[in-house]
Amino acid sequence: MGRPLPLATLLSQILVAFTIEFDNEAEHRLPHRTTVHGPSASGALHAPWLVSMAMWFNCMQHLGEGPIPLRELERRARTPTNLHGMQRWGYVLVTSESGDPFDFRPQPRRATSLVQATAAGQVARQIWEPLFAVIEERWRGRFGSIEVDALRDSARVIVQQLDPQLPDCMPILGYGLGNENLTKKSNQQATSTPDVDNLHLPSLLSKVLLALALEFEGKSHLSLTICADVVRVLNAEGVRVRDLPALSGVSKEAISMAFGILRKAKLIIVSKESTKSPWHVARLTESGMKIQKSYPVLLAAIEERWRSQLGVDRLDALTKAAETIVGDTANPDSPLMQCITPYPDGWRAAVPKPRTLPHFPMVLHRGGYPDGS
């Protein structure tokens, strides 16, 4: 038996699994395009590019029939969206106050810029909205209604004690692959308080995870995302870079972004394995090794403070419920790992199946996927 997983890891793996299953189902139902496969069988050349569940939360769920000011969109979402991406991918139209459309090139947006869903975006909204209930019902059959209710109820009890202005999803990571600045900026604009009792399960999990990450990042020079997903799987001897996606559960693109930050901080060294080897390896420096040893201590201290402040019984209930759902993710046939099985024609079916799930969501501007894909 290994060490018990931290609460942040347990909740992260559940959230990532739910998101991937949601995304797979959306891909199956939604006319769309991808880089490799082009338009889907039910799609057309003007169909939108595939994006992940986060883009529903931080953008599409807040758009109705008519345009709204960008400042209002961010106020409702309580976190920024990738506006340039959502326009370029075909989900939204961005116009000036006078109604003139902006082109797809990145450019300054005014808070008064107007945002509205395209026809394709409206179709996506209609497909995404009921999927939360579909996936949760599927989970009740897979894990048990009592187990899913225990997770939902224990998470809701914790969320009721957290900052009510936390967004309903993990935000797109900002500078240093961190959450703090983006969330603080958004919270200053937020006005409404969410109805906790009616939040979707991934929103409950996201709020707890984000609160943990914000406290961690307030005391750490390195984001929890980089520590938990990348630093965790490295060592001083060297790990082949090509093996890191399988070891960490996050994409090679996400690892590349993290490497840029780690190399700049002189926490890793990337070099050829040997003069005769074609492979590159990543090694933790002495400073990197110190962070690898210290970040779990900080995370555990935060969790212990939460136990004292929010209630031992409440944290224990959430941990126990999460452990029941996570089970043994080292087993590729575990119920949680079954959640990420794609449809045969899905884009994830064309890439190696993950051997593990991330220890913290890696939500990037690339489309909001929880593993940085």
C-alpha positions in Angstrom: 0.0 0.0 0.0 1.3 3.4 -0.9 0.8 6.7 0.9 -2.7 8.1 0.9 -3.2 10.6 -1.9 -3.6 14.2 -0.9 -7.1 15.7 -1.0 -6.0 17.9 -3.9 -4.9 14.9 -5.9 -8.1 12.9 -5.2 -10.4 15.8 -6.3 -8.2 16.6 -9.3 -8.3 13.1 -10.7 -12.1 12.9 -10.2 -12.5 16.3 -11.9 -10.3 15.4 -14.8 -12.0 12.1 -15.3 -15.5 13.7 -15.3 -14.3 16.4 -17.7 -12.8 14.0 -20.2 -15.9 11.8 -20.2 -18.0 15.0 -20.7 -15.7 16.1 -23.5 -15.8 12.7 -25.2 -19.6 12.7 -25.1 -19.8 16.3 -26.4 -17.4 15.3 -29.3 -19.7 12.4 -30.1 -22.8 14.6 -30.4 -21.4 17.9 -31.6 -20.7 18.8 -35.2 -17.1 19.9 -35.1 -13.6 20.0 -36.6 -10.2 18.9 -35.4 -6.7 19.4 -36.7 -6.1 15.7 -37.4 -9.6 14.5 -38.4 -11.0 17.6 -40.1 -14.8 17.9 -39.9 -16.8 15.2 -38.1 -19.2 12.9 -39.9 -22.1 15.1 -38.8 -20.2 18.3 -39.2 -19.3 20.8 -42.0 -16.4 23.0 -42.8 -17.9 25.8 -40.8 -18.4 23.6 -37.7 -16.6 24.9 -34.6 -13.3 23.6 -33.3 -13.5 21.2 -30.4 -12.9 22.7 -27.0 -13.3 21.4 -23.4 -15.9 21.8 -20.7 -14.1 24.8 -19.1 -15.1 26.9 -22.1 -18.8 26.2 -21.3 -18.3 27.5 -17.8 -16.2 30.5 -18.6 -18.0 31.6 -21.7 -20.8 29.8 -23.5 -23.2 29.2 -20.6 -23.5 33.0 -20.1 -24.4 33.8 -23.7 -28.1 33.8 -24.7 -29.7 35.0 -27.9 -28.3 38.5 -28.0 -24.9 40.2 -27.5 -23.6 41.2 -24.0 -20.7 43.4 -23.1 -17.4 41.6 -22.4 -17.3 43.1 -18.9 -20.7 41.5 -18.2 -19.5 38.1 -19.5 -16.5 38.2 -17.2 -18.7 39.3 -14.3 -21.0 36.4 -14.8 -18.2 33.8 -15.3 -16.0 35.3 -12.5 -13.0 34.3 -14.6 -11.7 35.3 -18.1 -12.2 33.2 -21.1 -9.9 32.8 -24.1 -11.9 35.3 -26.2 -9.6 35.3 -29.2 -9.7 31.5 -29.3 -13.5 31.2 -28.9 -13.9 33.7 -31.8 -11.3 31.9 -34.0 -12.8 28.5 -33.2 -16.2 29.6 -34.3 -18.2 29.8 -31.1 -18.6 33.6 -30.6 -18.7 36.8 -32.5 -17.0 39.8 -31.0 -18.0 43.3 -32.1 -17.3 46.9 -31.2 -20.0 49.0 -29.5 -21.1 50.2 -33.0 -21.5 46.6 -34.1 -18.4 46.3 -36.3 -16.9 42.8 -36.0 -13.3 42.4 -34.9 -11.1 40.0 -36.9 -9.5 36.9 -35.5 -6.1 38.5 -34.8 -5.2 39.1 -31.1 -5.9 42.7 -30.3 -6.9 44.8 -27.3 -10.6 44.4 -26.4 -12.6 47.0 -24.6 -14.7 46.1 -21.6 -17.6 47.4 -23.7 -16.9 45.1 -26.6 -19.9 43.0 -27.4 -19.9 39.2 -27.3 -22.5 36.8 -28.7 -22.8 33.2 -29.6 -22.6 32.3 -33.3 -25.1 29.8 -34.8 -22.6 27.0 -34.2 -22.1 28.3 -30.7 -25.8 28.1 -30.0 -25.9 24.5 -31.2 -23.0 23.7 -28.9 -24.8 25.3 -26.0 -27.8 23.1 -26.6 -25.6 20.0 -26.7 -23.4 20.8 -23.7 -26.1 22.0 -21.2 -27.8 18.6 -20.6 -24.6 16.6 -20.5 -23.8 17.3 -16.9 -26.9 15.3 -15.9 -26.1 12.6 -18.4 -22.6 12.1 -17.1 -23.6 12.3 -13.5 -26.3 9.7 -14.0 -23.7 7.5 -15.8 -21.5 7.8 -12.7 -24.3 6.8 -10.4 -24.5 3.5 -12.4 -20.7 3.1 -12.4 -19.9 4.1 -8.8 -23.2 3.9 -7.0 -25.8 6.6 -6.2 -24.8 6.6 -2.5 -21.2 7.1 -3.3 -21.8 10.0 -5.8 -24.2 11.6 -3.4 -21.6 11.4 -0.6 -19.1 13.1 -2.8 -21.5 15.8 -3.9 -22.8 16.5 -0.4 -19.4 16.6 1.3 -18.0 18.9 -1.4 -21.0 21.2 -1.1 -20.5 21.5 2.7 -16.9 22.7 2.1 -17.8 25.0 -0.8 -20.4 26.8 1.4 -17.6 27.9 3.7 -15.3 29.2 0.8 -15.2 32.5 -1.0 -18.6 32.7 -2.8 -16.9 34.5 -5.7 -14.7 31.6 -6.8 -15.6 30.7 -10.4 -17.5 27.6 -11.3 -14.6 26.0 -13.0 -10.8 25.8 -12.9 -9.6 29.0 -14.6 -7.3 29.1 -17.6 -3.8 29.2 -16.1 -2.0 32.4 -16.3 1.6 33.5 -15.9 3.8 30.8 -14.4 0.9 28.4 -14.9 -0.7 29.8 -11.8 -4.2 30.8 -10.8 -3.8 33.7 -8.3 -3.7 36.9 -10.4 -6.4 35.9 -12.9 -8.8 34.9 -10.1 -8.2 38.0 -8.0 -8.7 40.3 -11.0 -11.9 38.6 -11.8 -13.2 38.5 -8.3 -13.0 42.3 -8.1 -15.6 42.5 -10.8 -17.9 39.7 -9.6 -21.3 40.7 -8.1 -23.5 37.7 -8.0 -23.3 34.8 -5.5 -23.8 31.3 -7.0 -26.6 28.9 -5.7 -24.3 26.2 -4.2 -27.1 23.7 -3.9 -27.6 23.7 -7.7 -24.0 23.6 -8.8 -22.9 20.8 -11.0 -20.5 18.3 -9.5 -17.4 19.5 -11.4 -18.1 23.1 -10.2 -18.1 21.9 -6.6 -14.8 20.1 -7.1 -13.3 23.1 -9.0 -14.1 25.5 -6.2 -12.4 23.4 -3.5 -9.4 22.8 -5.8 -9.0 26.4 -6.7 -9.2 27.5 -3.1 -6.5 25.0 -2.2 -4.3 26.2 -5.1 -4.8 29.9 -4.3 -3.6 29.4 -0.7 -0.7 27.2 -1.9 0.4 29.8 -4.5 0.2 32.6 -2.0 3.0 30.8 -0.1 5.0 29.2 -3.0 7.1 30.6 -5.8 6.0 27.8 -8.0 2.4 27.0 -8.9 0.7 23.9 -7.6 0.0 22.8 -11.1 3.7 22.6 -12.0 4.7 21.0 -8.6 2.0 18.3 -8.7 2.2 17.4 -12.4 5.8 17.9 -13.4 8.2 18.4 -10.4 6.6 15.4 -8.7 7.6 12.9 -11.5 11.2 14.1 -12.0 14.4 13.2 -10.1 18.1 14.1 -9.9 19.2 11.1 -12.0 17.1 12.1 -15.0 13.8 11.1 -16.6 13.3 10.8 -20.4 11.3 13.7 -21.6 9.3 11.4 -23.9 8.1 9.4 -20.9 6.8 12.4 -18.9 3.3 12.5 -20.4 2.7 8.9 -19.4 4.1 9.4 -15.9 2.3 12.7 -15.2 -1.0 12.4 -17.1 -0.6 15.8 -18.8 0.2 16.5 -22.4 3.6 17.0 -23.9 2.6 20.6 -24.8 1.8 21.3 -21.1 5.1 19.8 -20.0 6.9 21.9 -22.5 5.3 25.1 -21.1 6.2 24.0 -17.5 9.8 23.3 -18.6 10.1 26.9 -19.8 9.3 28.1 -16.3 11.4 25.5 -14.5 14.5 26.1 -16.7 14.2 29.8 -16.2 14.2 29.3 -12.5 17.1 26.9 -12.8 15.1 24.1 -11.2 15.7 21.5 -14.0 18.4 20.7 -16.6 17.4 19.2 -19.9 20.1 17.4 -21.9 20.9 14.4 -24.1 20.8 11.2 -22.2 24.2 10.3 -23.6 26.3 11.0 -26.6 24.9 7.9 -28.3 21.3 8.3 -27.2 18.6 10.1 -29.2 16.7 10.8 -26.1 16.6 13.9 -23.9 16.3 13.7 -20.1 15.2 16.2 -17.5 17.0 16.3 -14.2 16.1 18.3 -11.1 18.8 20.6 -9.8 19.5 20.8 -6.1 17.0 23.7 -5.9 14.5 21.6 -7.8 14.9 18.7 -5.4 14.3 21.0 -2.4 11.0 22.0 -4.0 10.0 18.4 -4.7 10.5 17.7 -1.0 8.9 20.8 0.3 5.7 21.3 -1.8 3.9 18.2 -0.3 4.7 19.5 3.2 3.1 22.9 2.3 0.1 21.2 0.8 -0.3 19.0 3.8 0.0 22.0 6.1 -2.8 23.8 4.2 -5.0 20.7 4.4 -4.4 20.5 8.1 -5.3 24.1 8.6 -8.5 23.5 6.6 -9.3 20.6 9.0 -9.0 23.0 11.9 -10.8 25.9 10.3 -13.5 24.1 8.3 -14.0 21.1 10.5 -12.2 17.7 10.9 -15.4 15.7 10.2 -16.2 17.7 7.1 -12.7 17.3 5.6 -12.6 13.6 6.5 -16.0 13.1 4.9 -14.9 14.7 1.6 -11.6 12.7 1.7 -13.4 9.4 2.3 -15.9 10.1 -0.4 -13.2 11.0 -2.9 -11.1 8.0 -2.1 -14.1 5.8 -2.8 -14.5 7.2 -6.2 -10.8 7.3 -7.1 -10.1 3.7 -6.1 -7.0 2.3 -7.7 -6.1 4.5 -10.7 -3.0 2.3 -11.2 -5.5 -0.3 -12.5 -6.3 0.6 -16.1 -9.7 -1.2 -15.6 -10.7 0.8 -12.5 -14.1 2.5 -12.7 -12.4 6.0 -12.7 -10.1 5.1 -15.6 -13.0 3.7 -17.5 -14.5 7.2 -17.5 -11.8 8.4 -19.9 -12.4 5.7 -22.5 -13.1 7.6 -25.8 -15.5 6.7 -28.6 -13.7 4.8 -31.4 -13.9 7.8 -33.7 -12.9 10.3 -31.0 -9.6 12.2 -31.1 -8.4 10.6 -27.9 -8.8 7.2 -29.4 -6.0 8.1 -31.8 -3.5 8.9 -29.0 -2.0 6.5 -26.3 -4.5 6.0 -23.4 -3.2 7.7 -20.3 -1.7 5.4 -17.6 -2.6 7.8 -14.9 -4.5 11.0 -14.3 -3.0 14.4 -13.5 -2.5 15.3 -9.8 -3.8 18.8 -10.6 -5.8 20.1 -13.6 -3.7 21.7 -16.3 -6.2 24.0 -18.0 -4.5 25.9 -20.8 -5.6 28.5 -23.3 -5.4 25.8 -26.0 -9.0 24.8 -25.4 -9.4 24.4 -21.7 -8.6 20.6 -21.6 -7.9 19.4 -18.1 -4.7 17.6 -19.0 -3.3 20.4 -21.2 -4.1 18.7 -24.5 
